[in-house]
Amino acid sequence: MTDKSESNPLENMDPAIIRGMTMPRMTRRGFLGLAGAGMLGAIAAACGSSSSSSSGTATGGSFSWATAKKAGVLDFANWPLYIDQNTVNGKTVYPTLQQFTKETGIKVNYQEVIQGNSSFFGKIEPELKAGKSTGYDLMVITDGPVLTQLMMYGWLTQLDHSYLPNFAKYAGPNVKNPSYDPGNKYTLAWQSGFTGIGYNPELTGGDITSLASLFDPKFAGKVGMLAAVDTPNLVMIYQGVDPNTSGPSDWKKAAALMQDQKSKGIVRKYYQQDYINALENGDIAISIAYSGDIYQANQSSKGANLKFVVPSEGVFRWTDNMCIPAHSLHPVDAITYMNYVYNPRVAATMAEYIDYMTPVPSSKNYVIQDANASSGSNKAGLLAMADSPLVYPTAADFAHAYYGPSLDPTAYQTWNSIFQPIFQS
């Protein structure tokens, strides 16, 4: 899923596309794995945005939260399979969205139109440049170059936190005041995840605890690396550098170590999503991995015996964020929903389906409550989820979790000139 266009540095491979969800069902990772580029384009076209005809107060220009009014409509752009859902009479329904409408009277036009941050940015950029509505009031964007550019150009609506009491009360400390958006001026976390190490203990001969194992000659030909921004960030963490404050000199040192690793034959391959199959099949013993993929692999029909570890040096962290594009027609409806999903009961319901890292730690109590009201495999699955650090990480896990640098387009072009040759050669 890589666009190698040199004209726009944001069009390089989007790591958010290949991060897996964690349930043994059709997931966002599975969806994208089955769909070729042509199919994705067709799906995006079929799902295309549709601006509501309802009246509203568009953000931008002289917009003021003080005079904005609820319109009763919310146009919501999200990734496929990234919210709780059910099938009723052959039709897909979204329980928490139905409850939101029942409680607020706001009708949600929910559209799974985001296949990648860069491709979605390309879709909405012309309207944003022209000062027009994108057709969406709320969208989910991963921290990184696209989100940075949206903020740089003033293409996101600044949030009024007086509308967000649930966020203030229930949001975990690890999603408040993120480095990429100090003070949550424009964004609230939707879900998050870790990129660390996945391994097969039968092939490694024991537990892996350090990023140093990725460079250990005893695993020559059995190490997988990812052709994604996650990899250089993890390498910098191994080198004692905080990626968030890194610069070109740090990137070049990381690239030098990665090149040395390749020249010694330690790396079998720079993978995209297929790394998980290589781990399951025993082609590699250890790899940079997404936390959710390992959880899912162990629940699959193959019954893989893989482990995910937060390395002793630290782990790379990413967050998908809710944000309101400039010129939204229904901003009050959007921010009302942003507050709604921080209700612990709602967050638990979504976590039970999504199984990503929830931004509401106290939702765990409701997951346990739901487990105790269930039986058999459903009960066991919910209890396992409540106990999983992949959904409810510990404070110790977060203590050594690092975001990547907030790169503007020029810096991202420099980044790619340093690392893409290693990924692609």
N, C-alpha and C positions, 0 to 999 in steps of 0.2 A: 504494500500500500504506500508506495513512495513516488512522489512527484519530484523529479530531479530538475525542475525548472530553475534556471540560474537568475531569472529576472526578479524573482521575489523570494528572499530568504525564508519567508514564512511558509513557503510551499514545500519544504523538505518533509521527510517522513514525520508523521505525528505520533509520538509514543502513546498518546491517550487512546488512539484507535486500538492498540493491541493489548491493552491492559485487560485481563480477564475478570469476569464476575465469578462468583464462587459457588453457585448451586449446581447440582448435577441435572441440569435441564438446559434448554436452549438459552444461551446467554449472549451478552453483547459481544464477547470474544467469539463464541460459536457462530453467531449471526454474521460477523465480518469474515470469519474463516470460510464460510460456505459461499459467500457472495464475491464474485469477481468484480473488477473495477467497473465493467459495463453494467453489471446488475446494480451496483451501488448507485451509479449515476441515474439509472432508471428509477430506482426507489426514491432517490432524492427528488427527481422531477415529479414523480407521482404524488409525493407527500407535500410538495411545494407550499410555501407560505400563503396564507390568505388573510388579508387585513379585514378586521371586523368593521361593519358599517355603523356600529354603536358610537354614540357620542362619547367624548372623553376630553381630557386636558393633556395635550402633548407636552412632553418634557423638552427642554432646550429653549433657547431664546429667553423669554420672560417668565418661564415656568416657575411656580412657587408651590411648595408642598402645602403652604397655609391656605391656599385657595383651591387646591386640587380636590376633585370629587370622585367618589366611587362610581364606576360606570356599569358594574354588574357583568363585566366580560374580562376574561384573561386569555390572551394568546401566548401559549407556553411552548417554547422550542427546547427539546431535550434529545438525548442520545437514545437509540433503540434499547429496549429492555432495561430501563434504568429507573423504574418506579414499580411499586406493587401493582399487580394486575391479576385478573381472574377471567374466566370465560363463562358467560351466562347466555344460554340459548344460542351458542355458536358465535357470540359477539364478545370481543375483548372489552372489559370494563376495568376501571381503576378505582378501587374502593376508597382510598384516601381522598381522591379528587371528588368522588361522589359525596363524601361526607363534608368536604370543604364547601361544596355548592349548597348542601343542605343547611350548613351552619351560617353561611354568609350571603347566600343568594347570588354568588358570583359564578357564572357559567364558564367552564374552562375548555378552551379549544386546544387540546393537547396534541402536539405534533412531534413525532420522532424523526426529525429532519437533520439532526447533527450527526454526520458520519466522521467528522474530523474537525478539529479547531480551525485549521487553515482553510479547508474547503468551505466551511460555513462562513468564515470571515470574508472570503471572496464573494460569497453570495450576498451578504448584507452591506459590504463596503460601499457600493455605489449609492445606495439610499442614504447612508450615514454621511457621505461626502456632500450629498445634495441637500442635507438638512431635512430629510423626509423620514417617515416612519418605515421601519424595516418590516412591519407586519407582525412583529413579536413584541410582547411586553416583558417577557422574562426569558432568559436563556442560560444554559449551563456551559461555562467555559473553564478549561483547565488553566491553572497558574502557568505562566510561561510567556513566550514572545507575543502571542496573539492578545492575551489579556493585557499585557503591558502596553501594546500599541493602542488598544481600545481606550485605556486610561490616558495615555499620552495625548491623544488627539481629542480628548473631551467627548468621546462617543459613548460614555456610560453616564447614567443619571446618579448623582450623589444621593445617598440614602439619608432619610430622616429617621434617626434611631428612636424617636418618640413613638413610631409605629411598630417598634420591634421589642416589646417587653419580654416575649418568650426567649428571644436571642440573649438578651441581657441576663435573664434568670437561669436559663438551662444550657446554653452553649458551653461546651468544654473549653477550658483555658487554652487548649492547643489549637482552637480555630478562631480565637479572638486576637485581633491585632497582628495578623500575619505580615511577614516581611514584605511580601509583594503588594500588600494593600494596608498600610498602617492605619489603625483605627477602624478597619472595615468600612472605609469611606464609600466604597463602591460595591463590595461583594460580601456575601455570606456563604459559608461552605455548604455544599450539597452532600458530598461524600468524599472520603480520602482513601489513600492507600500507601503502602511502603514498597520500595524496590530494594531488595536485599539479596540474599543467597538462597538458592534452592539446591538440594543435593540428594543423592541416593546413598544412604549410609552403608548399604551392602557393597557399594563400589568404592566409597572413600575409605572404608575400613574403620570408621568411627565418626564422631561428631565433628562438624565444622563450626568454628566460632569466629574466624577472622577473615577479612578480605585478603589477607596474605595468601590464603589457599588458592585464590584465583591465579596467582603468579608462581605457584610451587611446581618445580620441574617434575615432581613425582606424578603429577596429574597431566603430563604432557599429552596433548591430543584428546584429552577428556574434559576440557574446560569450554563452556559456552559463554559468549559475551553477547550483548544486545546492540544492534545497530540503531541506537536511540540515545537521546540526550541523557537518559538515566546513567549510562555507562561512564562517561567522563566525570559526572558528578560523584559517582561512587569512588572512582579512582582518586579524585581529589580528596575525598573524605579519608581514604586510606593513607594519603600523603600528609594528612594533618591539616588540610586546608578546608575552611568553611566555603562551600561552593557559592553561597549567597553573596559573599563579599569578594569572590575571585575575579581575576582579570586575565588578559591575554598571556601574561608570563606564567601564571598558574596553569592555564590551559595547555600551553606548550610543554610544560613539565609532565602533565598528565599524559599528553599525546606521546611523549618520548617513552614513558613507561609502557604504554599500550603497544607501541611499535616494537619495543624490546621483547615483550611477551609474545608477540606474533612471530618475530624472527627466530625465537627459540622453539617454536613449534608447540607451545603450551596451549594456544587457542585452537580448537577444532574448527570453529566457524563463528562469524558474527551473524547471529540469528535475528529473525523478526519473531513472529508469534510461534514459529515452529520449534523454538527451543524446548517447549514443554513436551513435545512428542519425542524429542531427542533424549530428554531426561527419562521419560516413561519407558522408552525402548532400550535404555542403557547405552546409547551411543555416546553420551557424555555422563560424567559422574557428578559434576558440579557446574552451576551456571548462575549468572545474575538472573534474578527472577522476580516476578510480581507476586506479592503475597497471596492474592486471590487465586491465581492459577494453581498454586501448590495445594491450597485447600480444596479446590475443585478436582484436581487430579486424584487426590486421595479418596474422593467420593465417587469416582467414575467406575465404570464397569471393569476397567483394567485393575482396579484396586491397587494403584501404585503406592509404594511405601516411601514417599518422599518427605523431606523435611524442609521447612523454611526457617531461616535464622536472621535475626537482627544482629549483624556483625558487631564485634566488640568495639570497633572504631566508630561505628555509627551506620545509619541507614538513610537512603534518599527517600524523601517524602513528596507526595504530590496531592493536590486538592482540586476537585471539580467545584466550581463556584456558581451560585445564582447571581445574576446581575441584570439590571434593567437597561436596555439600550437607550441612547438618547432618542428623543422624539417618539417615545412610547405613547400610545394613545390612551392606555389604561394603567398608569403608574400606581395609583392607589390600590387597585385590584392586585397588581403584582406584589407590592410590598406587604399587603395583607396576607397573601399566600406565603411569602418568605417568613413571616412571623408564625404562621400556622404550622409549618413543618418542624418548628422547634418545640412544639408541644411534645413532651416525652412519649405520650401514647401514640401519637402519629408517627414519630420517629421510630418507635419500636416496630410498628406495622410495616413501615418501609424497609427497615433493616432486616426483618424476617424474610422479605422477598429478595432484596438486593444483595445483602451480606457483604457490603463494603464497610469501611470504617465509618461508623456513624458519628456525626458531630455533637450528639446529645448523649453523654455518658449515662445519665439517669434513666434512659430508655431501657437499659438492661433489666431494671426491675420489672418492667412490663413483659419483656421477653420471658423471664423466669415465670411470671404469673401465667402467661399463655402456655408455657410448657407444663406447668402443674395442672392446667385445665385440659391437657391433651393426654394421649396415651401412646404406647408402642413407639414406632419409629419417629412419629412426629414429635413426641415428647423428648426422645433422645436427641433428635436433631436440633431442637430449640435449646436444650440445655448445653449441647456442645457449642452452639453458636454463641450463647451467652458467656461461655467460658473461653472463647477463642480470642487471642490477642490480635487476630486479623480483623476483628470487628470492634472489640473493646480493648485496645492496647493499654498496657500499664504505663504508669508515670515514668518508669525506667526506660521503656521503649521510646517514649517521646523525648526523653532527656538527650538522646543522641540521634535525633532525627533532623535532617537538614533539607531545606528547600534549595532549589537551584538559583542561579543569578537571574535577576529581572533584566532581560536583554532587549534593548531597542533593536529595530531592524538592522542598523549598521553593525552593532555589536554581534548580533546573531549571524550576520554574514561572515564576520571574522571567525566566530566559533565554528561555523560549518567549514570554512576553508582549512581549519586546523584538523578537525576530526573526520570529515567525510572521506578523505582519502584512505584513512585507516579502515573505516567501515566497508568501503567499496572494493578495496584492492584484494 
